[in-house]
Amino acid sequence: MKNLRTKLNNWFDKLNEQWRALPLKKQQRYTLLLFAGYALLSVAIIGKVCYDVGKSNNRMTIEHIENPVIQQKKSPVSPQDSISKIIKNKMYER
């Protein structure tokens, strides 16, 4: 684990040296481009959320929850680890 940590520290140190070796104008340009990309992504996500909220019909459908075990009973194989089987086995153990 220490070996991995030292490798990561060395890699980060190299990246930091490369960043500091860049001219100040280039550093500012890269920082501005990263911020612009982040801002554009944020605006796109907020726009998508507003579009989805405005598009919805503002109705909540309330339905009964279907039991997945009953839905599976259509198949010929029944689940082997159902809770009712476990409880029955514990009741008739003695």
Sequence and secondary structure as in RCSB ss.txt:
>XXXX:A:sequence
MKNLRTKLNNWFDKLNEQWRALPLKKQQRYTLLLFAGYALLSVAIIGKVCYDVGKSNNRMTIEHIENPVIQQKKS
PVSPQDSISKIIKNKMYER
>XXXX:A:secstr
 HHHHHHHHHHHHHHHHHHHHS HHHHHHHHHHHHHHHHHHHHHHHHHHHHHHHHS S         HHHHHTTS
S   TT HHHHHHHHHT  
